[in-house]
Amino acid sequence: MDVKPKRKIVTENGDTGEDLVLATLISNGDDVGPLVRHAFEMGRPESLLHQLKNVVKKKEVEIEDLCKTHYEEFILAVDELRGVLVDAEELKGELSSDNFRLQEVGSALLVKLEELLQSYAIKKNVTEAIKMSKNCLQVLELCVKCNNHISEGQFYPALKTVDLIEKNYLQNIPVKALKMVIQQRIPVIKSHIEKKVCSQFNEWLVHIRRSAKVIGQTAIGHAASVRQRDEEMLERQRKAEEQNISGLEELAFTLDVEELDEDSVLKIDLTPLYRAYHIHACLGIPEQFREYYYRNRMLQLNSDLQISSVQPFVESYQTFLAQIAGFFIVEERVLRTAGSLLSAEQVDTMWETALAKMTSVLEEQFCHMDSTTHLLLVKDYITLLGSTLRQYGYEVGPLLEALDNCTDKYHKLLLDECREQIVNALAQDSYNQMVMKKDADYETNVLLFNLQTSDIMPAFPYIAPFSSMVPDSCRIVRSFIKGSVDYLSHGMHGNFCDVVKKYLDRLLIDVLNEVILNTIQSSSIGVSQAMQIAANISFLESACDFFLRNAAQLCGIPVRSVERTQACLTAKVVLKTSRDAACLALLNLVNNKLDEFMSLTENIKWTSEDIAESGNDYINEVIIYLDTIMSTAQQILPLDSLYKIGNGALEHISNSIVAAFLSDSVKRFSPSAVIGINNDLQMLENFADERFHSLGLSDEYKEGSFRGCLIEARQLINLLSSSQPENFMNPVIREKNYNALDYKKVATVCEKFKDTPDGIFGSLATRNSKQSARKKSMDTLKKRLKDFN
């Protein structure tokens, strides 16, 4: 065992402390560089060199001591090493002989091993060849399969096969030539599939455009059926309401809803489109196909939006609109079922394009239409189009606004047509009361328009109080209401009853009333015609309520709500004014005839002393004529019209009697003439009282009477017959008894009044004191009137 000797430091006599430090640094293996640098810096390198030499000597002494100490052990170690060398030589000889023998034995084995390794190499090559052959065979089988799919038109399986070859086999094909061929053919196959698919898609585009019209017609026809079913339900409700059927509420809330599957109604085959889009997606070019689809559909839409220049619009509008409807029904289905092929923004853009074009076409075509029938047909089809496309989420408001903008034009045409019909109806009217021989006539001409004056069915033949123009006009007005409602329904207006009322008022005021006024103002009508027109107007007034209810019913508003609000047409007031005008025209005609009779007053012997006990001839003619007029008017005119005509005629007679006294042809008149006129006036007053009561006016007009219309003539006769005519100048008496008389008229008449009989012996005639007093009073009145004037 080796023992590491402890390091000894020998200090010789004469060693300095620096020598010890240097020896310690060297023995410890420390860096002596700083010490050397310090020695040179101090200029004492010789001292350092001397110190180093001392250290060397000390180390040599230590080495000698160490060798002396371990000398014997070293000799023994050398001897042992020589023994080991001998053994090694012996072992080497044995190994050499063993190796020779092993070489002799292993040579044959090496030959076998080489053969075995060669066999393994061949096996490995064969295995790899088989594997490569299998890979090539699989790829070739996939190629054959792909070709078969392509030849059969199964492009999606063909693409999946190509994709499988690309991802799993192409990089592993060991045959470079085969790999290159397949790499070259794959783009060709994809291009071929793309062309084939595009060709099929183009055929589908042509097919779907041809089918769009049928699709649109089918969808619009379905919407029309739904609308008709709803209208029939409303009609049943309306009839139930009119007939007050019990259980009305159940009818009002019972709807026959027929659910129809959209796909079963509309046969839309989008399979080629789905296939084409899917294949383009598999080819990695879906965006290209989306652009291609959108571009081609926009071209088709722009072509569909061109109206035919060969056919008139009224003949081609259904085809035009059905084609557009079918187009957007298809687009909605594509948007909903074809994934991301079509975006909502693209559909909106197409719809806005179509909407702008349709609106422009409709506005232009409506400007050229001059038939309400054509306008209504086009409008109905457009609202059906709107109803159809609204179900598919399209905003059709601008389309309906275009219809709404033509409302005035439609109603203007409708008013013109009705004006022509009303003019013809009035021109063909004989202004004789209608005679109805059976209940069917009564129902169609009276009950249908609520013109009956009694709820009891009359006996037939029935003579109506109106002429044929009334039911004819009612039928025209009812057809106008129907036409107006038909146009306004299903449009922009939710509650369009007020609009219908506005145009109904316009028809009754600007057309019917105007035509009637023109007839009244014409010079060709007589008394009977004017009377019948006034009677007809009164029935047209009452028919206004029927017109209002009919409009409300057609607008779907319950009649009871109209009755509850007590709504009224402005035309009713206007027609009443026209009836007053008719009564005035009738009164003028009656007064003209009365003037003919009153002209007979010229035959009165104004200065004769004889008194006509039975009245003058003219008064009998007047009463007979008035009796005839009032009897006829009683049958057909309302009481207020009767009252106006009676008042007017009697007032005219009163004015005529006063005018007779004022006439220039009457220079003088005697008391006997006054008495005769008084007798005539009494006959007329009796007739007026009798007629006022027999006509039933006494119950309606309690504060007035026909007698009051003769007040001026009566007060004049009373004044002329008075024993004190000068009392006329007394304000109290005049206000009480003579308030209807005019000063100038009284003065003129009194000047003509001669209380003395004519004749050669008139001045010799005996006069009693009473006559003298009256004459004196009359003279006083004349003088005071003269002074007053």
Salt bridges, closest charged atoms under 4 A:
ASP15 OD2 - LYS58 NZ 3.05
GLU62 OE1 - LYS59 NZ 3.71
GLU73 OE1 - HIS70 ND1 3.37
ASP98 OD1 - ARG101 NH2 2.04
ASP163 OD2 - LYS167 NZ 3.35
GLU166 OE1 - LYS190 NZ 3.08
GLU231 OE2 - HIS490 NE2 3.45
GLU235 OE1 - ARG238 NH2 2.00
GLU241 OE2 - ARG560 NH1 3.55
ASP256 OD2 - ARG236 NH2 3.96
GLU258 OE1 - ARG229 NH1 3.87
GLU262 OE2 - ARG333 NH2 3.51
GLU262 OE2 - ARG336 NH2 3.53
ASP263 OD1 - ARG333 NH2 3.03
GLU287 OE1 - ARG290 NH2 2.54
ASP304 OD1 - ARG209 NE 3.01
GLU331 OE2 - ARG297 NE 2.66
GLU332 OE2 - ARG336 NE 2.95
ASP380 OD1 - LYS379 NZ 3.61
ASP404 OD1 - HIS493 NE2 2.77
ASP416 OD2 - LYS412 NZ 3.56
ASP472 OD1 - ARG475 NH2 3.12
ASP486 OD2 - LYS482 NZ 2.79
GLU514 OE2 - ARG419 NH1 3.40
GLU541 OE2 - ARG579 NE 2.37
ASP545 OD2 - LYS572 NZ 2.99
ASP580 OD1 - LYS644 NZ 2.59
ASP595 OD1 - HIS652 NE2 2.45
GLU596 OE1 - LYS593 NZ 3.21
ASP627 OD1 - ARG691 NH2 2.49
ASP640 OD1 - ARG579 NH1 3.08
GLU685 OE1 - ARG707 NH1 3.14
GLU685 OE2 - ARG714 NE 2.95
ASP689 OD2 - ARG707 NH2 2.50
GLU712 OE2 - LYS745 NZ 3.40
ASP755 OD1 - ARG774 NH2 3.15
ASP758 OD1 - ARG668 NH2 2.68
ASP779 OD2 - LYS775 NZ 3.15
ASP787 OD2 - LYS783 NZ 3.42
